[in-house]
Amino acid sequence: MVQEKQSDRQQRLDNFLQAVEAAQKVQDDIMKYGLEAAHLYSTLCNGLVQ
């Protein structure tokens, strides 16, 4: 039971860290490539949401 609880916490932490890393990559791409990257990112996100 305790081991299962730790595994769940570790999995949630891993998922959170992956999301943070992805957000940092998007931010880096926007800083590097400018508005074109921001436009492409927003276009891709809008396509996934709809």
Number of C-alpha atoms within 10 A of each C-alpha: 6 7 8 9 10 11 12 12 12 12 12 12 12 12 12 12 12 12 12 12 12 12 12 12 12 15 15 13 16 17 12 11 11 12 12 12 17 16 12 12 15 12 11 11 11 10 9 8 6 5
